[in-house]
Amino acid sequence: MKLKIRKSNPDGVVRLESAGAIKDILINEDILHPRNESISLCFRGKNSSGIIDLTPAEVERIKLAVKNRLHLIKGVKAFRL
């Protein structure tokens, strides 16, 4: 997985790039507040690690975007870093 992040600070915009493998996927359920559910993608690279939290609505939008373009993918290969 490759991450490309733009972050603004007082000096301007900083671009960060990192790569790593997804190590775990967590589904955080909240019985009392179902709108606060989230899906966490935990990743770890050589010099970086982190967690990306997604709401169910964001996952649905990603799923629809990938579904509409899935015919463009000819094959998938996994590369280890």
PyMOL commands that set and color helices and strands:
alter all, ss='L'
color gray80, all
select helices_A, chain A and resi 34-36+56-72
alter helices_A, ss='H'
color red, helices_A
select strands_A, chain A and resi 2-9+12-19+21-28+38-44+49-54
alter strands_A, ss='S'
color yellow, strands_A
deselect
rebuild
show_as cartoon
